[in-house]
Amino acid sequence: MSLLRRGRVELKTPAQIRAMRASGLVTASALAAARAALAPGARAASVDAAAEAAIRAAGAAPNFLGYDGYPASVCFSANDVVVHGIPGEQVARVGDIVSIDCGAVLDGWHSDAAVTLAVGEVDPRSEVLIEVTRAALWDGIAAFARAQHVGEIGAAIEASVRAAEPSFGILREYVGHGIGSAMHMAPDVVNFASRERGPRVRPGLVLAIEPMVVEGSTATSVDADGWTVRTVDAARAAHWEHTVARTEGGIWVLTEPDGGAAELALRGIDPAPA
């Protein structure tokens, strides 16, 4: 989402976080269905349909569909499209990289997650881009476990990217966000170090953390459809996202089936379910 969310931060009770976990698992299943549908020759609309079917089969609804008029259940953002690509007749081809972003609402609680996938064999720099962005997401999530202020998450993400590949750019206009009883809520979660510390981190805070990293310039433009954000220099982009809760004991990755256990263990952290 774009950088603009301010106002009251919604803190959740443990019971509400558990309800968000149920929503998060639906989003995880939708991403798994989309991943399975994405293959050379697959139409973007078919990937969208697979994700929507998984969401509805779980008794939930896709929270992207109809949001401010958005016409699909996922965002399908290929190659130079950073975010908000509308799935239609595009065909996935070997060598493409595709970000699939989706979310669900279940019993009034929202979740949101994204992955960037390679279609067949891709060039080595694209492989690096995907992995650097994925690792930066998890480094940001790990920072959330220890952070006193939300701004520490963005600082950790930027440090992760800079240490891995200094030439990559980090988008500033599009950021993560609070999430819960609505899909987009305060606070903004930037992906870079900032003088603004952001709100204090407290138990009950749930965030959608989502680094967006590009191979070249961070300048972007929006297509005539009003949604599709692409790099001006046609450089490739990657986008990863998870919905994460801060609990009394630490953090819980609500859109990861294992709660984040495998990746967090690499960073010396155990998930802390509500």
C-alpha positions as CSV (number, residue, x, y, z in Angstrom):
1,M,0.0,0.0,0.0
2,S,1.1,3.6,-0.4
3,L,2.6,5.6,2.5
4,L,-0.3,7.4,4.1
5,R,-1.8,5.5,7.1
6,R,-1.8,7.4,10.4
7,G,-4.2,7.4,13.3
8,R,-5.1,5.1,16.1
9,V,-3.3,1.8,16.3
10,E,-5.6,-1.2,16.9
11,L,-4.3,-3.6,19.5
12,K,-5.8,-7.1,19.5
13,T,-6.7,-9.4,22.4
14,P,-5.2,-12.9,22.4
15,A,-8.5,-14.3,21.2
16,Q,-8.6,-11.8,18.3
17,I,-5.1,-12.8,17.4
18,R,-6.1,-16.4,17.3
19,A,-9.0,-15.5,15.0
20,M,-6.5,-13.7,12.8
21,R,-4.4,-16.8,12.7
22,A,-7.4,-18.7,11.3
23,S,-7.6,-16.1,8.6
24,G,-3.9,-16.2,8.0
25,L,-4.0,-19.9,7.4
26,V,-6.6,-19.4,4.8
27,T,-4.4,-16.9,3.0
28,A,-1.5,-19.3,3.3
29,S,-3.6,-22.0,1.6
30,A,-4.6,-19.5,-1.1
31,L,-0.9,-18.7,-1.8
32,A,-0.2,-22.5,-1.9
33,A,-2.9,-22.9,-4.5
34,A,-1.7,-20.0,-6.6
35,R,1.9,-21.4,-6.4
36,A,0.7,-24.7,-7.7
37,A,-1.2,-23.0,-10.5
38,L,1.7,-20.9,-11.7
39,A,3.6,-22.7,-14.4
40,P,4.9,-21.9,-17.8
41,G,1.9,-21.2,-20.0
42,A,-0.5,-20.5,-17.1
43,R,-2.8,-17.6,-17.5
44,A,-2.8,-15.0,-14.7
45,A,-6.6,-15.3,-14.4
46,S,-6.2,-19.0,-13.7
47,V,-3.8,-18.3,-10.9
48,D,-6.3,-15.8,-9.5
49,A,-9.1,-18.3,-9.8
50,A,-7.1,-21.0,-7.9
51,A,-6.4,-18.7,-5.0
52,E,-10.0,-17.5,-4.8
53,A,-11.3,-21.1,-4.8
54,A,-9.1,-21.9,-1.9
55,I,-10.3,-18.9,0.1
56,R,-13.9,-19.6,-0.5
57,A,-13.5,-23.4,0.2
58,A,-12.4,-22.4,3.7
59,G,-15.5,-20.3,4.3
60,A,-13.7,-17.0,3.9
61,A,-13.8,-14.2,1.4
62,P,-11.0,-12.6,-0.7
63,N,-10.4,-9.2,0.8
64,F,-8.8,-7.8,-2.3
65,L,-11.8,-8.4,-4.5
66,G,-13.8,-5.1,-4.7
67,Y,-11.4,-3.2,-2.5
68,D,-11.6,0.4,-3.8
69,G,-12.9,-1.3,-6.9
70,Y,-10.0,-3.8,-7.4
71,P,-11.3,-6.4,-9.8
72,A,-9.5,-9.6,-8.7
73,S,-8.7,-11.8,-5.7
74,V,-4.9,-11.6,-6.0
75,C,-2.3,-9.2,-7.4
76,F,-0.2,-10.8,-10.2
77,S,2.9,-8.7,-10.6
78,A,5.3,-10.0,-13.2
79,N,8.9,-8.8,-13.9
80,D,9.0,-5.0,-13.8
81,V,5.6,-4.8,-12.1
82,V,6.3,-4.1,-8.4
83,V,2.8,-4.5,-6.9
84,H,-1.0,-4.3,-7.7
85,G,-0.8,-6.1,-11.1
86,I,-4.3,-7.1,-12.2
87,P,-4.5,-10.8,-13.3
88,G,-6.0,-11.2,-16.7
89,E,-4.8,-12.8,-20.0
90,Q,-1.1,-12.5,-19.1
91,V,0.7,-15.8,-19.7
92,A,3.5,-16.9,-17.4
93,R,6.7,-17.7,-19.4
94,V,9.9,-19.4,-18.5
95,G,12.3,-16.8,-17.1
96,D,9.6,-14.6,-15.6
97,I,9.4,-13.7,-11.9
98,V,5.9,-13.2,-10.5
99,S,4.8,-11.7,-7.2
100,I,1.4,-13.1,-6.0
101,D,-0.2,-11.0,-3.3
102,C,-3.5,-12.1,-1.7
103,G,-5.5,-11.9,1.5
104,A,-8.6,-13.2,3.1
105,V,-11.2,-12.1,5.6
106,L,-12.7,-14.7,8.0
107,D,-15.2,-13.8,10.7
108,G,-14.3,-10.1,10.2
109,W,-10.6,-10.5,10.6
110,H,-8.1,-9.8,7.7
111,S,-4.8,-11.4,6.7
112,D,-2.4,-10.5,3.9
113,A,0.7,-12.2,2.4
114,A,2.8,-12.3,-0.7
115,V,5.5,-14.4,-2.4
116,T,7.7,-13.9,-5.4
117,L,8.2,-17.0,-7.6
118,A,10.4,-17.9,-10.5
119,V,8.7,-19.4,-13.5
120,G,11.1,-22.2,-14.6
121,E,14.7,-21.2,-14.8
122,V,15.4,-17.5,-14.4
123,D,18.6,-15.4,-14.7
124,P,21.0,-15.4,-11.7
125,R,20.3,-11.8,-10.8
126,S,16.6,-12.4,-10.6
127,E,17.3,-15.4,-8.3
128,V,19.4,-13.1,-6.1
129,L,16.6,-10.5,-6.1
130,I,14.0,-12.9,-5.0
131,E,16.2,-14.4,-2.2
132,V,17.4,-11.0,-0.9
133,T,13.9,-9.7,-0.6
134,R,12.7,-12.9,1.1
135,A,15.5,-12.8,3.6
136,A,14.9,-9.1,4.3
137,L,11.3,-9.9,5.1
138,W,12.4,-12.5,7.7
139,D,15.0,-10.1,9.1
140,G,12.3,-7.5,9.5
141,I,10.0,-10.0,11.2
142,A,12.8,-11.0,13.6
143,A,13.3,-7.3,14.4
144,F,9.6,-7.0,15.3
145,A,10.2,-9.7,18.0
146,R,12.6,-7.4,19.8
147,A,11.6,-3.9,18.6
148,Q,10.5,-1.1,20.9
149,H,9.3,1.0,18.0
150,V,7.9,0.1,14.6
151,G,10.6,2.0,12.8
152,E,13.2,-0.6,13.9
153,I,11.6,-3.1,11.5
154,G,12.3,-0.9,8.5
155,A,15.9,-0.3,9.6
156,A,16.4,-4.1,9.8
157,I,15.0,-4.6,6.4
158,E,17.2,-2.0,4.8
159,A,20.3,-3.3,6.6
160,S,19.5,-6.8,5.3
161,V,19.2,-5.6,1.7
162,R,22.3,-3.4,1.8
163,A,24.4,-6.2,3.3
164,A,23.3,-8.6,0.6
165,E,23.2,-6.5,-2.5
166,P,23.9,-2.7,-2.1
167,S,22.9,-2.0,-5.7
168,F,19.3,-3.0,-5.2
169,G,16.7,-0.3,-4.5
170,I,14.0,-0.3,-1.8
171,L,10.7,1.3,-2.5
172,R,9.7,4.2,-0.3
173,E,6.3,5.1,-1.6
174,Y,4.8,1.7,-1.0
175,V,5.0,0.2,2.5
176,G,3.6,-2.3,5.0
177,H,0.7,-1.6,7.3
178,G,-1.3,-2.4,10.3
179,I,-4.0,-5.0,9.8
180,G,-6.9,-6.5,11.7
181,S,-10.6,-5.5,11.6
182,A,-9.7,-3.8,8.3
183,M,-7.1,-4.8,5.7
184,H,-5.1,-1.5,5.7
185,M,-4.8,0.3,9.1
186,A,-2.3,2.4,11.0
187,P,0.7,2.3,11.4
188,D,2.8,2.5,8.2
189,V,5.6,0.0,8.3
190,V,8.4,1.4,6.1
191,N,11.1,-0.8,4.6
192,F,14.0,1.6,5.3
193,A,15.8,3.3,8.1
194,S,14.0,6.5,9.1
195,R,14.3,9.3,11.7
196,E,10.7,8.6,12.7
197,R,10.7,5.9,15.3
198,G,7.0,5.1,14.7
199,P,4.5,3.9,17.3
200,R,5.7,1.9,20.3
201,V,5.5,-1.8,19.9
202,R,3.1,-3.5,22.3
203,P,1.5,-6.9,22.7
204,G,-1.6,-7.0,20.4
205,L,0.0,-5.1,17.6
206,V,-0.4,-6.9,14.2
207,L,1.4,-5.8,11.1
208,A,1.7,-6.7,7.5
209,I,5.4,-6.5,6.8
210,E,6.2,-6.4,3.1
211,P,9.5,-5.3,1.6
212,M,9.5,-4.4,-2.1
213,V,12.9,-4.4,-3.7
214,V,14.0,-3.6,-7.3
215,E,17.1,-4.3,-9.3
216,G,17.5,-0.7,-10.4
217,S,15.9,2.7,-9.8
218,T,13.1,3.1,-7.3
219,A,11.2,5.4,-9.6
220,T,7.8,3.9,-10.5
221,S,4.8,4.8,-12.5
222,V,1.1,3.6,-12.4
223,D,-0.5,2.2,-15.5
224,A,-3.7,3.6,-17.0
225,D,-5.7,1.0,-15.1
226,G,-5.0,3.0,-11.9
227,W,-3.5,0.0,-10.1
228,T,-0.4,-1.5,-11.8
229,V,2.8,-0.1,-10.3
230,R,5.9,-0.7,-12.5
231,T,9.5,0.4,-12.5
232,V,10.2,3.3,-14.8
233,D,13.5,1.7,-15.9
234,A,11.9,-1.7,-16.6
235,A,14.1,-3.3,-13.9
236,R,12.6,-6.3,-12.2
237,A,11.0,-6.2,-8.7
238,A,10.3,-8.6,-5.9
239,H,7.8,-8.5,-3.1
240,W,7.3,-10.7,0.0
241,E,4.9,-10.3,2.8
242,H,3.5,-11.9,6.0
243,T,1.0,-10.9,8.6
244,V,2.7,-11.0,12.0
245,A,1.4,-10.5,15.6
246,R,3.3,-9.3,18.6
247,T,2.1,-11.4,21.5
248,E,3.0,-11.3,25.2
249,G,5.7,-13.8,24.6
250,G,7.1,-12.5,21.3
251,I,5.8,-12.9,17.7
252,W,3.7,-15.2,15.7
253,V,3.7,-15.3,11.9
254,L,0.0,-15.7,11.2
255,T,0.3,-16.4,7.5
256,E,3.0,-19.0,7.8
257,P,1.8,-22.6,8.5
258,D,4.5,-23.2,11.0
259,G,4.1,-19.8,12.6
260,G,7.5,-18.8,11.4
261,A,9.4,-21.5,13.3
262,A,11.8,-22.6,10.6
263,E,13.0,-19.1,9.6
264,L,12.9,-17.6,13.0
265,A,15.0,-20.5,14.4
266,L,17.8,-19.3,12.0
267,R,17.6,-16.0,13.8
268,G,17.5,-17.3,17.3
269,I,13.8,-16.8,17.9
270,D,10.9,-19.2,18.7
271,P,7.3,-18.3,17.6
272,A,5.1,-17.2,20.5
273,P,1.4,-18.1,19.8
274,A,-1.2,-16.1,21.6
